[in-house]
Amino acid sequence: METLHGPKVLRPAGVSIKTLDGSVIEGKVNLGYENRISDLFTASGRPFIVLFDAMHFGAPKKEVLVLNKQFIVWVKPQDEDQEAVETEITT
């Protein structure tokens, strides 16, 4: 698929995300052309992050969620190949 900025790239990475209300959501983010998960949350000027294959609040099925980064406390990569430490989000 082509976009205005070139072809779309799907590079899923598993994450756990804790929100301000204490919820922990597990799912996947698309790294696209970014090198690290933290790049999605710190280097990007976008206020939202898309999480797919997400499980939360005991939901019976996986969903696609769009989260406002201002409500994220921390992000933890699920894959050992990704970053080994939690990425604190500061806004």
Secondary structure, 3 states (H helix, E strand, C coil): CEECCEECCCCEEEEEEEECCCCEEEEEEECCCCCCHHHHHHCCCCCEEEEEEEECCCCCCCEEEEEEHHHEEEEEECCCCCCCCCEECCC
